[in-house]
Amino acid sequence: MTPTRLLRLLSLFQSRRDWTGAELAERLDVDVRTLRRDIERLRELGYPVHAARGVAGGYRLGAGAALPPLLLDDEEAVAVAVGLRTAAGGTVAGIEESSVRALAKLEQVLPSRLRHRVSALQDATVTMEGGLPQVEHATLTTIAAACRDRQRLRFDYLSHQGRADRRHVEPLRLAHLGRRWYLLAWDVDRADWRTYRVDRVAGPTLGARFPARRPPADDLADYISRRVSSSVYRYRARVTVHAPIEQVRLSVSPTKGTLTPIDENSCLLDLGADSLQGIAYLIGMLGVEFEVHEPPELPAALAELAGRLLRGAGVRPSVQ
């Protein structure tokens, strides 16, 4: 088997899950007997190629005990390199060193043209310290495995109010919003869907498997966004914003508020913050006209902010 054909066969297996022998032989321009020898050579090199007999039989590249080399096209290689650089300084704790090691291995074999693309992006990027709490990678992977395998989880949880207790849940999905990780799960003791910040989860342990439960919504991303933005803040506000929802969405973090379209030129904003002044500031940052529905205390906070801005600009508010 020539090295070129070996790489070609490996590339085919990594581009599609299942192949018939006839398809592979045709792609490689060889007969079926030669294909079988090539398959055996891949197995000798550590690639677990599984075969199925019969009319619907064929070949599939499976998972083995060790990680074999991967073949990546140009765009995939750049994406992996950028992802590793991001992980090296991201919000998941404990993977920084391994990300740097993996990146060093990848960049060592990258063609010059791709290495220059990755380096250009790195040189043009400044890493900002966001001050957000990191998530332990072991915690994240344990939760992800529980979601995948439908296994119950028990963990210690620190609530937004600073209260620590033990939770017993059936995990459904992880979500990454606003540089924070969240878990959507059915709380067994409370018999309700709950959303948990993963950086407040400690010591997760896997439990028994559970049957699939109907999700709380079809659009889980929107559901989690609404739960996150409505459940953790002391103050809530409802405001009609006189601008298209696509424009307003650019200024509203999914962890702060949710948007509902009214018509093509306005939308309803549900917003949360830990103070009325914080809500006033967020609304003022939209830079568009708006109308407050609730809470009744918000107009006074807006007036106080407006007065402070005017005084800062050297303008004395007129007295009516």
LOLO-263719 format. One record per residue: residue in three letters; x, y, z of N, C-alpha, C, CB in turn. Coordinates in steps of 0.1 Angstrom, whole numbers, padded with zeros to 4 digits, always signed. Atoms other than C-alpha are relative to their C-alpha. Glycine has a CB too. Layout:
ALAXYZXYZXYZXYZ...
***
This chain:
MET+0008-0012+0000+0000+0000+0000+0009+0012+0000-0010+0000+0012THR-0008-0013+0001+0015+0034-0010-0005+0009+0011-0001+0006-0014PRO+0004-0010-0010+0016+0062+0016-0012+0009-0005+0012+0008+0004THR+0011-0009+0006-0006+0083-0008-0013-0006+0001+0004+0004-0014ARG+0013+0007+0000-0033+0057-0010-0005-0002+0015+0000-0013-0007LEU+0003+0001-0014-0031+0052+0028-0007+0012+0005+0012-0004+0008LEU+0005-0013-0004-0037+0089+0034-0014+0002-0006+0009+0011-0003ARG+0013-0002+0007-0065+0089+0008-0011-0008+0007+0002-0003-0014LEU+0010+0009-0007-0083+0060+0025-0004+0005+0013+0005-0014+0001LEU+0002-0005-0013-0079+0075+0059-0009+0013-0001+0013+0003+0007SER+0008-0012+0002-0093+0108+0046-0014-0003-0003+0006+0009-0011LEU+0013+0004+0003-0123+0091+0032-0008-0004+0012+0000-0011-0010PHE+0007+0005-0012-0131+0074+0065-0003+0012+0010+0009-0010+0007GLN+0002-0011-0009-0128+0107+0084-0010+0010-0006+0013+0007+0003SER+0010-0009+0006-0151+0125+0059-0014-0005+0001+0004+0003-0014ARG+0013+0006+0000-0180+0101+0062+0000-0012+0009-0005-0004-0014ARG+0000+0010-0010-0191+0076+0088+0000-0014-0006-0013+0001+0008ASP+0002+0014+0006-0201+0045+0066+0004+0000-0015-0014-0005+0003TRP-0004+0002+0014-0187+0033+0033-0002-0015-0003+0015+0004-0003THR+0000+0013+0005-0194+0002+0013+0014-0003-0006-0011-0003-0011GLY-0013+0004+0006-0164-0018+0000+0001+0005-0015+0002-0015+0000ALA+0000-0004+0014-0174-0010-0036+0002+0015-0002-0014-0004-0007GLU-0002-0015+0000-0175+0028-0029+0014+0003+0002-0009+0007+0010LEU-0014-0003-0003-0141+0028-0013+0009-0005-0012+0004-0007+0013ALA-0008+0005+0011-0126+0006-0041-0001+0010-0012-0004-0014-0004GLU+0002-0010+0011-0140+0030-0067+0007+0013+0002-0015+0002-0003ARG-0007-0013-0003-0127+0061-0050+0015-0002+0000-0004+0005+0014LEU-0015+0002+0000-0092+0046-0046+0005-0006-0013+0003-0009+0011ASP-0003+0006+0013-0093+0030-0081+0008-0012+0002+0008+0010-0009VAL-0006+0013-0002-0084-0004-0068-0011-0011+0000+0008+0000+0014ASP+0010+0010-0001-0101-0038-0067-0003-0003+0014+0005-0013-0008VAL+0004+0003-0014-0118-0052-0036+0010-0007+0008-0013-0008-0001ARG-0010+0008-0007-0090-0076-0028+0011+0010+0005+0007-0010-0009THR-0010-0010-0004-0065-0047-0027-0005+0009+0011+0004+0009-0012LEU+0006-0008-0010-0089-0027-0006+0000-0007+0014-0015+0003-0003ARG+0000+0008-0012-0091-0055+0020+0014+0001+0006-0004-0014-0002ARG-0013-0001-0005-0053-0054+0023+0003+0014+0005+0010-0003-0012ASP-0002-0014-0005-0053-0016+0027-0007+0001+0013-0006+0010-0010ILE+0007+0000-0013-0079-0020+0055+0008-0006+0011-0014-0006-0001GLU-0008+0007-0010-0057-0045+0073+0012+0008+0004+0004-0013-0006ARG-0011-0008-0003-0028-0021+0070-0004+0011+0010+0006+0006-0013LEU+0005-0011-0010-0048+0007+0087-0002-0006+0014-0013+0006-0005ARG+0002+0006-0013-0057-0017+0115+0013-0003+0007-0008-0014-0002GLU-0014+0002-0006-0020-0026+0120+0005+0013+0005+0009-0006-0011LEU-0005-0013-0005-0014+0011+0124-0008+0006+0011+0000+0010-0012GLY+0007-0004-0012-0039+0014+0152-0014+0006-0003+0008+0009+0007TYR+0013-0005+0003-0070+0025+0133-0011-0011+0001+0000+0007-0014PRO+0010+0011-0002-0101+0004+0144-0010+0001-0011-0006+0001+0014VAL+0009+0001+0011-0118-0002+0111-0009-0012+0002+0007+0000-0014HIS+0010+0011-0002-0150-0022+0116-0006-0004-0013-0010+0004+0011ALA+0006+0005+0012-0165-0044+0089-0013-0007+0003+0009-0009-0007ALA+0013+0006-0001-0201-0055+0085-0003-0008-0013-0012+0010+0003ARG+0002+0008+0012-0210-0084+0062-0015+0001-0004+0002-0015+0004GLY+0013+0000+0005-0241-0088+0041-0002+0010-0011-0010+0001+0011VAL+0003-0009+0010-0259-0068+0015+0002+0015+0004-0015-0001-0005ALA-0001-0014-0005-0259-0036+0037+0014+0001+0007-0011+0003+0009GLY-0012-0001-0007-0224-0043+0049+0010+0010-0006+0007-0013-0001GLY-0009-0011+0004-0194-0020+0046+0010+0002+0011-0007+0013-0003TYR-0011-0004-0009-0167-0003+0066-0003+0012+0008+0014+0001-0007ARG+0002-0012-0008-0167+0022+0094+0013+0001+0009-0013-0001+0009LEU-0011-0003-0009-0138+0039+0113-0006+0002+0014+0008+0012-0005GLY+0005-0001-0013-0145+0034+0150+0010+0006+0010-0004-0014+0005ALA-0008-0006-0010-0131+0046+0183+0009-0011+0006-0008+0006+0011GLY-0009+0011-0005-0100+0027+0196+0005+0004+0014+0012-0001-0009ALA-0006-0002-0013-0080+0025+0228+0009+0012+0001+0007-0012+0005ALA-0009-0011+0000-0056+0052+0217-0004+0009-0012+0015-0004-0003LEU+0004-0010+0010-0060+0084+0196+0009-0001-0012+0000+0014+0006PRO-0009+0001+0012-0047+0078+0161+0001+0014-0006-0006-0010-0011PRO-0002-0013+0006-0035+0107+0139-0013+0004-0008+0011+0000-0010LEU+0012-0005+0007-0063+0128+0123+0005+0008-0012-0009+0009+0009LEU-0002-0008+0012-0064+0143+0089-0010+0012-0001-0001-0008-0013LEU+0008-0012+0000-0076+0179+0088+0002+0008-0013+0002+0009+0012ASP-0003-0009+0011-0082+0201+0058+0004+0014+0005-0013+0002-0009ASP-0006-0013-0004-0069+0237+0058-0009+0008+0010+0002+0009-0012GLU+0009-0007-0009-0100+0253+0074-0002-0007+0013-0014+0002-0007GLU+0002+0007-0013-0104+0226+0100+0013+0002+0009-0002-0015-0003ALA-0013-0002-0007-0067+0229+0110+0001+0014+0006+0012-0002-0009VAL+0000-0014-0005-0070+0267+0114-0010+0001+0012-0003+0010-0011ALA+0011-0001-0010-0103+0263+0134+0005-0007+0013-0013-0007-0005VAL-0005+0007-0012-0087+0238+0158+0011+0008+0007+0006-0014-0004ALA-0011-0008-0006-0056+0260+0163-0006+0012+0007+0010+0004-0011VAL+0006-0011-0006-0077+0290+0170-0008-0004+0013-0010+0008-0009GLY+0007+0005-0012-0099+0270+0194+0009-0003+0011-0008-0012-0004LEU-0010+0004-0011-0068+0257+0213+0005+0013+0006+0011-0008-0006ARG-0005-0013-0005-0055+0293+0216-0010+0006+0010+0004+0010-0011THR+0010-0006-0008-0088+0304+0230-0001-0008+0013-0013+0000-0007ALA+0001+0008-0012-0090+0275+0254+0012+0002+0010+0000-0015-0004ALA-0012-0002-0009-0055+0283+0267-0002+0012+0009+0012+0002-0009GLY+0003-0011-0009-0069+0315+0282-0014+0002+0002+0006+0012-0006GLY+0015-0001+0000-0106+0308+0284-0006-0002+0014-0006-0010-0008THR+0008+0001-0012-0132+0302+0311+0000-0014+0006-0014+0005-0002VAL+0000+0013-0006-0126+0265+0316+0014-0003+0006-0003-0011-0012ALA-0012+0002-0008-0100+0259+0343+0006-0014-0002-0002+0003+0014GLY-0006+0013+0000-0075+0231+0341+0004-0006-0013-0009-0010+0007ILE-0004+0005+0013-0071+0227+0304+0010+0010-0007-0013-0001-0009GLU-0009-0010+0006-0048+0257+0298+0013-0007-0005+0003+0011+0009GLU-0012+0006+0003-0016+0236+0299-0001-0010-0011+0006-0006+0012SER+0002+0010+0011-0029+0207+0278-0004+0007-0013-0011-0010+0004SER+0003-0007+0012-0043+0232+0253+0013+0005-0007-0010+0012+0002VAL-0012-0005+0005-0009+0248+0249+0009-0012-0006+0009+0007+0011ARG-0008+0012+0005+0008+0213+0245-0006-0004-0014+0000-0011+0010ALA+0007+0005+0013-0018+0203+0218+0003+0010-0011-0015-0002+0002LEU-0003-0011+0010-0013+0237+0201+0014-0001-0006-0003+0014+0005ALA-0014+0002+0004+0025+0232+0200+0001-0011-0010+0009-0001+0012LYS-0001+0012+0009+0021+0198+0184-0006+0003-0014-0007-0012+0006LEU+0007-0003+0013-0004+0211+0158+0008+0010-0008-0013+0006+0003GLU-0008-0010+0007+0017+0242+0149+0013-0005-0006+0002+0012+0009GLN-0013+0006+0004+0048+0220+0145-0002-0006-0014+0005-0010+0009VAL+0003+0007+0013+0031+0202+0115-0008+0008-0009-0006-0013+0003LEU+0008-0009+0009+0010+0231+0101+0009+0004-0012-0006+0012+0007PRO-0007-0007+0011+0021+0242+0066+0002+0014+0003-0008-0002-0013SER-0004-0014-0003+0037+0276+0065-0011+0009-0002+0012+0004-0009ARG+0011-0009+0003+0007+0292+0049-0011+0000+0011-0007-0004-0014LEU+0010+0001-0011-0016+0280+0077+0006+0006+0013-0005-0014+0002ARG-0007-0005-0012+0009+0288+0104-0001+0015+0000+0014-0005+0002HIS+0000-0015+0001+0010+0324+0092-0014+0005+0002+0005+0004-0014ARG+0014-0005-0003-0028+0327+0093-0003-0001+0014-0010-0009-0008VAL+0003+0001-0014-0030+0315+0128+0008+0010+0008+0004-0015+0005SER-0009-0010-0007+0000+0337+0139-0006+0014-0002+0014-0001-0005ALA+0005-0013+0002-0016+0367+0123-0012+0003+0009-0004+0001-0015LEU+0011-0002-0008-0048+0362+0142+0005+0002+0015-0009-0012+0000GLN-0006-0002-0014-0028+0358+0175+0006+0013+0002+0009-0012+0003ASP-0007-0012-0001-0007+0388+0168-0009+0012+0001+0010+0002-0011ALA+0010-0011+0000-0038+0410+0162-0010+0000+0011-0007-0001-0014THR+0010+0002-0011-0056+0398+0193+0006+0003+0013-0006-0014+0000VAL-0004-0003-0014-0053+0412+0228-0009-0007+0009-0001+0016+0003THR+0008+0007-0009-0065+0390+0256-0004+0009+0012+0008-0013+0005MET+0005-0008-0011-0087+0408+0281-0003-0008+0012-0012+0009-0005GLU+0004+0007-0012-0090+0397+0317-0014+0004+0004+0010+0004+0012GLY+0014-0003-0002-0127+0395+0322-0004-0001+0015-0009-0009-0008GLY+0003+0001-0014-0126+0386+0359-0012-0010+0003-0004+0013+0005LEU+0011+0010-0002-0153+0359+0354+0006-0013+0006-0007-0003-0013PRO-0004+0013-0006-0151+0327+0375+0002-0011-0010-0009-0004+0011GLN-0003+0011+0009-0136+0297+0357-0008-0012+0005+0015-0003-0001VAL+0006+0013-0003-0152+0263+0355+0010-0011-0001-0012-0003-0011GLU-0009+0011+0000-0132+0232+0364-0003-0009-0012+0000-0007+0013HIS+0003+0008+0012-0128+0211+0333-0005-0014+0004+0013-0002-0009ALA+0005+0013-0005-0134+0179+0353-0015+0001+0003+0007-0005+0012THR+0015-0003-0002-0168+0194+0364-0007+0000-0013-0002+0012+0008LEU+0007-0001+0012-0177+0203+0329-0001-0013-0008+0007+0010-0009THR+0000+0012+0007-0168+0170+0314-0009-0011+0007+0014-0006-0002THR+0009+0009-0007-0186+0151+0341-0015+0003-0003+0002+0001+0015ILE+0014-0004+0003-0218+0171+0335-0003-0004-0014-0002+0015+0003ALA+0003+0003+0014-0215+0167+0297-0002-0015-0002+0012+0004-0008ALA+0002+0014+0001-0211+0129+0301-0014-0004+0006+0011-0008+0008ALA+0013+0003-0006-0242+0128+0324-0012+0004-0010-0002+0007+0013CYS+0010-0004+0009-0262+0148+0298-0001-0011-0012+0003+0014-0006ARG+0000+0009+0012-0251+0124+0270-0006-0014+0004+0015-0002-0004ASP+0004+0013-0003-0257+0092+0289-0013-0001+0009+0011-0007+0008ARG+0012+0000-0008-0288+0103+0308+0002-0006+0014-0012-0006-0007GLN-0003+0005-0014-0273+0097+0343-0003+0012+0009+0015-0004+0001ARG+0003-0010-0011-0285+0115+0374+0013+0006+0006-0009-0006+0011LEU-0012-0007-0006-0261+0140+0391-0004+0004+0014+0004+0012-0009ARG+0001-0007-0013-0256+0150+0427+0012+0009+0001+0000-0011+0011PHE-0011-0010-0002-0236+0181+0435-0004+0010+0011+0004+0007-0013ASP+0002-0011-0009-0231+0209+0460-0002+0012-0009+0012+0001+0010TYR+0003-0012+0008-0245+0242+0447-0001+0012+0009-0013-0002-0008LEU+0001-0013-0006-0240+0278+0458-0009+0009-0007+0014+0006+0002SER+0010-0008+0007-0271+0298+0450+0005+0015-0002-0013+0000+0008HIS-0003-0015+0003-0271+0335+0438-0001+0007+0014-0010+0006-0009GLN+0001-0007-0013-0280+0345+0474+0011-0005+0010-0014-0003+0007GLY-0011+0005-0008-0249+0326+0487-0004-0012+0009+0004+0011+0009ARG+0004+0011-0008-0268+0297+0502+0005-0013-0007-0016-0001+0001ALA-0005+0012+0005-0252+0263+0498-0009-0012+0004+0015-0003+0006ASP+0007+0012-0003-0271+0230+0495+0003-0011-0010-0016+0003+0000ARG-0003+0012+0009-0271+0196+0478-0011-0001-0010+0001-0013+0009ARG+0010+0002+0011-0289+0191+0445+0001-0014-0006+0003+0011-0011HIS+0002+0013+0007-0301+0159+0428-0008+0003-0012-0007-0010+0010VAL+0007-0004+0013-0309+0164+0391+0002-0010-0010+0007+0013-0004GLU-0001+0007+0012-0315+0148+0358+0004+0010-0011-0014-0007-0004PRO-0005-0010+0009-0293+0168+0334-0005-0001-0014+0015+0000+0000LEU+0005+0000+0013-0305+0178+0300+0010+0006-0010-0013+0007-0002ARG-0009-0006+0009-0282+0203+0283+0009+0010+0007-0008+0008-0011LEU-0009-0011-0004-0252+0226+0289-0001+0011-0010+0015-0005+0000ALA+0001-0012+0009-0253+0261+0275+0012+0010+0004-0013+0007+0001HIS-0011-0010-0002-0225+0287+0271-0006+0014-0004+0013-0003-0008LEU+0006-0014+0002-0239+0323+0275+0008+0010+0007-0015+0000+0004GLY-0007-0012-0006-0220+0355+0280+0012-0004+0007-0009+0007+0010ARG-0012+0005-0006-0188+0336+0288-0002-0008+0013+0010+0011+0002ARG+0003+0008-0011-0205+0316+0315-0007-0013-0005-0009+0007+0010TRP+0006+0013+0003-0216+0279+0315-0012-0002+0009+0010-0011+0001TYR+0012+0003-0007-0251+0269+0325-0004-0014-0002-0011+0010-0004LEU+0006+0014+0001-0268+0235+0331-0015+0001+0002+0006-0009+0011LEU+0015+0002-0001-0305+0229+0324-0002-0014+0004-0007+0004-0014ALA+0002+0013-0006-0317+0200+0345-0014+0000+0007+0011-0004+0009TRP+0012+0003-0008-0348+0185+0361+0004-0002+0014-0008-0012-0006ASP-0004+0001-0015-0344+0190+0399-0010-0010+0006-0001+0014+0007VAL+0008+0011-0005-0356+0157+0414-0008+0004+0012+0009-0012+0002ASP+0006-0003-0012-0363+0171+0448-0011+0011-0001+0010+0004+0010ARG+0009-0011+0002-0381+0202+0436-0011-0002-0011+0007+0013-0003ALA+0009+0004+0011-0399+0185+0407-0003+0011-0010-0014-0005+0006ASP+0001-0011+0009-0392+0213+0383+0013+0002-0008-0003+0014+0008TRP-0012-0003+0008-0368+0224+0356+0007+0012+0007-0004+0004-0015ARG-0008-0010-0006-0339+0245+0370+0012+0003-0009+0004-0003+0014THR-0012-0003+0007-0309+0263+0355+0011+0003+0011-0003+0012-0009TYR-0011-0002-0009-0276+0262+0373+0013+0006-0006+0004-0014+0007ARG-0013-0005+0004-0244+0282+0369+0011-0011+0003+0004+0013+0006VAL-0009+0011-0002-0217+0256+0364+0012+0004+0009+0005-0006-0013ASP-0011-0004-0009-0190+0277+0382-0004-0001+0014+0005+0014-0004ARG+0004+0001-0013-0211+0273+0413-0003-0014+0004-0013+0008+0002VAL+0002+0014-0002-0213+0235+0410+0013-0006+0006-0004-0007-0013ALA-0012+0006-0006-0189+0215+0432-0002-0015+0002+0004+0007+0013GLY+0001+0014-0003-0182+0178+0434-0011-0008-0006-0001-0002+0015PRO+0011+0008+0007-0206+0164+0408+0004-0015+0000-0002+0005-0014THR-0002+0015+0001-0210+0126+0410-0012-0006-0008+0000-0006+0015LEU+0010+0006+0008-0228+0104+0386-0008-0010+0007+0007-0007-0012GLY+0009+0010-0006-0258+0083+0396-0006-0009-0010-0011+0007+0007ALA+0007+0010+0009-0283+0059+0380-0005+0007-0012-0012-0006+0008ARG+0006-0005+0013-0296+0063+0345-0015+0003+0002+0002-0011-0011PHE+0014-0003-0001-0330+0078+0340-0006+0001-0014-0002+0014+0007PRO+0007-0001+0013-0356+0077+0312-0001+0014-0005-0014-0006+0001ALA+0001-0014+0007-0358+0106+0287-0012+0007+0005+0001-0001-0015ARG+0011-0008-0004-0380+0134+0299-0002+0010-0011+0003+0007+0014ARG+0004-0010+0010-0399+0158+0276+0007+0013+0004-0015+0001-0001PRO-0007-0013-0003-0378+0190+0273-0011+0011+0003+0009+0004-0012PRO+0009-0011-0003-0394+0222+0287-0004+0009-0011+0005+0008+0011ALA+0002-0009+0012-0393+0239+0253+0006-0006-0012+0005+0014+0003ASP-0006+0005+0012-0386+0232+0217+0013+0007-0003-0009+0003-0012ASP-0012-0008+0002-0360+0260+0215+0007+0002+0014-0004+0014-0006LEU-0006+0000-0013-0338+0252+0245+0010+0012+0002+0008-0012+0001ALA-0009-0012-0001-0313+0281+0237-0008+0012+0005+0007+0003-0013ASP+0008-0011-0004-0341+0306+0240-0006-0002+0014-0012+0002-0010TYR+0006+0003-0014-0356+0289+0271+0011+0003+0011-0005-0015+0001ILE-0011-0002-0010-0322+0289+0289+0003+0015+0002+0012-0008-0003SER-0003-0014-0001-0316+0325+0280-0010+0007+0008+0000+0006-0015ARG+0011-0007-0008-0350+0336+0294+0001-0004+0015-0013-0004-0005ARG-0002+0004-0014-0344+0315+0326+0011+0007+0007+0001-0015+0001VAL-0011-0006-0005-0310+0329+0331-0002+0015+0003+0012-0001-0009SER+0001-0014-0001-0320+0365+0326-0012+0004+0009-0002+0006-0014SER+0011-0003-0008-0351+0363+0347+0000-0004+0015-0013-0005-0006SER+0000+0006-0013-0342+0343+0378+0010+0004+0009+0000-0015-0002VAL-0011-0002-0009-0310+0356+0392+0001+0015+0004+0013-0004-0007TYR-0001-0014-0003-0316+0394+0394-0010+0005+0010+0000+0008-0013ARG+0009-0005-0010-0331+0414+0422-0011+0008-0006+0008+0009+0010TYR+0010-0009+0006-0349+0438+0399-0003-0004-0015+0004+0015+0000ARG+0004+0003+0013-0369+0432+0367-0006+0012-0006-0009-0013+0000ALA+0007-0011+0007-0381+0456+0341-0005-0005-0014+0010+0012-0003ARG+0006+0002+0013-0404+0455+0310-0001+0013-0007-0014-0007+0001VAL-0002-0013+0008-0397+0481+0283-0003-0003-0014+0014+0006+0002THR+0002+0000+0015-0410+0487+0248+0011+0008-0006-0014+0005-0004VAL-0011-0007+0007-0380+0496+0226-0005+0003-0014+0013-0008+0001HIS+0005-0004+0013-0388+0516+0195+0012-0001-0010-0005+0014+0000ALA-0011+0003+0010-0362+0499+0172-0002-0014-0004+0014+0003+0006PRO+0001+0014+0004-0361+0467+0152+0007-0010+0009+0006-0002-0015ILE-0005+0010-0009-0354+0436+0172+0015-0004-0003-0008-0012+0001GLU-0013+0003+0005-0323+0428+0151+0010+0010+0005+0001-0001-0015GLN-0009-0011-0005-0308+0462+0161+0002-0001+0015-0005+0013-0004VAL-0001+0000-0015-0316+0459+0198+0008-0012+0005-0014+0000+0006ARG-0006+0012-0004-0303+0423+0200+0015+0002+0001-0003-0011-0010LEU-0014-0003+0000-0268+0436+0193+0005+0006+0013+0004+0008-0012SER-0004-0007-0012-0268+0455+0225-0005-0006+0013-0005+0014+0000VAL+0006+0006-0012-0286+0431+0249+0007-0014+0001-0015-0001-0002SER-0005+0013-0003-0267+0402+0264-0011-0010+0004+0011+0001+0012PRO+0010+0010-0004-0287+0370+0267-0001-0003+0014+0002-0013-0008THR+0001+0002-0014-0278+0368+0303-0006+0012+0008+0014-0002+0006LYS+0006-0012-0006-0293+0403+0310-0014+0001-0004+0008+0012-0004GLY+0014-0002+0004-0325+0403+0290-0004-0008-0012-0001+0015-0004THR+0006+0007+0012-0348+0387+0264-0008+0010-0008-0008-0012+0005LEU+0008-0009+0009-0365+0403+0234-0011-0008-0006+0010+0006-0010THR+0012+0006+0007-0399+0396+0219-0004+0011-0010-0012-0003+0010PRO+0004-0010+0010-0408+0413+0186-0015+0004+0001+0001-0006-0014ILE+0014-0006+0000-0439+0436+0185-0004+0002-0015-0001+0013+0008ASP+0001-0002+0014-0436+0447+0149+0014+0002-0006-0010+0012-0004GLU-0013-0001+0007-0408+0454+0124+0008+0012+0005-0002+0001-0015ASN-0008-0011-0005-0399+0486+0142+0000+0002+0015-0007+0013-0006SER-0001-0001-0015-0403+0478+0179+0000-0014+0006-0013+0008+0005CYS+0000+0013-0007-0399+0450+0204-0001+0002+0015+0014-0007-0003LEU+0001-0001-0015-0405+0442+0241+0013-0006+0006-0013-0008+0004LEU-0013+0004-0007-0374+0439+0263-0004-0003+0015+0010+0011-0001ASP+0000+0004-0014-0375+0420+0296+0014+0000+0005-0007-0014+0002LEU-0014-0003-0004-0344+0431+0315+0002-0002+0015+0004+0014-0004GLY-0003+0002-0014-0328+0422+0348+0013+0006+0005+0000-0014+0004ALA-0013-0005-0006-0301+0437+0371-0002+0000+0015+0003+0015-0005ASP+0000+0001-0015-0292+0438+0408-0004+0014+0006+0013-0004+0005SER+0005-0013-0005-0302+0475+0411-0008+0007-0011+0013+0009+0004LEU+0008-0008+0009-0326+0500+0395+0010+0008-0008-0010+0008+0007GLN-0010-0008+0007-0296+0521+0386+0007-0008-0011+0011+0006+0009GLY-0006+0008+0010-0281+0492+0367-0010-0002-0012+0003-0014+0006ILE+0009+0001+0011-0313+0487+0347-0001+0013-0008-0014-0003+0006ALA+0000-0013+0007-0314+0525+0339+0012+0001-0009-0001+0011+0010TYR-0013-0001+0008-0278+0523+0327-0001-0009-0013+0012-0004+0008LEU+0001+0009+0011-0285+0493+0305-0010+0005-0011-0004-0014+0004ILE+0010-0005+0010-0316+0509+0289+0006+0012-0007-0013+0004+0008GLY-0006-0012+0007-0297+0542+0283+0010-0004-0010+0006+0008+0011MET-0011+0004+0009-0269+0523+0266-0006-0005-0014+0008-0011+0006LEU+0006+0005+0012-0294+0511+0239+0000+0011-0011-0015-0004+0002GLY-0001-0011+0010-0293+0546+0223-0013+0002-0009+0011-0002-0008VAL+0013-0001+0008-0330+0544+0211-0011+0005+0009-0003-0013-0007GLU+0012-0003-0008-0364+0556+0222-0006-0012+0007-0010+0008-0008PHE+0006+0011-0007-0382+0535+0247-0012+0004+0009+0010-0008+0009GLU+0011-0003-0009-0413+0533+0270+0000-0011+0011-0014+0000-0008VAL+0000+0009-0011-0413+0518+0305-0014-0005+0004+0007+0008+0012HIS+0012+0006-0005-0440+0494+0316+0001-0003+0015-0004-0012-0008GLU-0002+0004-0014-0426+0482+0349+0015-0002+0003-0008-0013+0004PRO+0007-0003-0012-0414+0485+0376-0003+0015+0002+0008-0005+0013PRO+0003-0014-0002-0430+0518+0388+0011+0009+0005-0012+0002+0009GLU-0011-0008-0006-0398+0529+0405+0011+0003-0011+0007-0008+0011LEU-0010-0002+0010-0378+0528+0372+0001+0014-0005-0002-0010-0011PRO-0001-0013+0005-0387+0562+0359+0008+0010+0009-0014+0006-0002ALA-0008-0009-0009-0372+0579+0390+0015-0003-0002-0004-0002+0014ALA-0014+0004+0002-0340+0559+0385+0006+0006-0013+0002-0015+0001LEU-0004-0006+0012-0339+0570+0349+0002+0015+0001-0010-0003-0011ALA-0002-0014-0001-0344+0606+0358+0012+0004+0008-0013+0006+0008GLU-0012-0002-0008-0316+0604+0384+0012-0002-0009+0001-0010+0012LEU-0011+0002+0010-0293+0590+0357+0001+0011-0010-0001-0014-0007ALA+0000-0011+0010-0303+0617+0332+0006+0012+0007-0014+0002-0005GLY-0005-0012-0007-0296+0644+0358+0015-0001+0002-0007+0002+0013ARG-0014+0001-0003-0262+0630+0366+0008+0002-0013+0003-0014+0005LEU-0007-0001+0012-0253+0628+0329+0000+0015-0005-0007-0008-0011LEU+0001-0014+0003-0265+0664+0323+0010+0008+0008-0014+0005+0002ARG-0010-0008-0008-0244+0677+0352+0014-0003-0004-0002-0004+0015GLY-0014+0003+0004-0214+0658+0340+0003+0007-0013+0001-0015-0002ALA-0003-0008+0012-0218+0675+0306+0000+0015+0002-0011-0004-0010GLY+0000-0015-0002-0220+0709+0322-0013+0006-0003+0011+0006-0007VAL+0013-0005+0003-0257+0713+0315-0009+0000+0012-0007-0008-0012ARG+0009+0000-0012-0281+0724+0343-0014-0003-0005+0001+0014+0007PRO+0014+0004+0004-0315+0707+0339-0009+0012+0003-0005-0012+0007SER+0010-0010-0001-0343+0732+0334-0010-0004+0011-0006+0004-0013VAL+0010+0003-0010-0368+0735+0363-0013+0004-0006+0003+0008+0013GLN+0013-0002+0005-0403+0731+0352-0009+0007+0011-0007-0013-0004
***
